[in-house]
Amino acid sequence: MRKIFSFMLGAFTGGLLGAAVALLLTPVTGDQLRLEASSRIQRLQKELTEARDQKRAELESQLQALRAPKA
């Protein structure tokens, strides 16, 4: 149990230190970083929506083909 606790404490501490170093060494201000992150998130949401719509259209056409009476 002690080994697990030590590992978790080390991982948590390393994560905090890594995050702090990343924030201190970033070449942009906080406002610019938030704006860029927001822009990336919006772009990702748009891409996911487009992929979802495309897949839905593809599946609907396959379903129509399966439902069509066979001659």
Beta strands, then each sheet from edge to edge (+ up, - down):
end
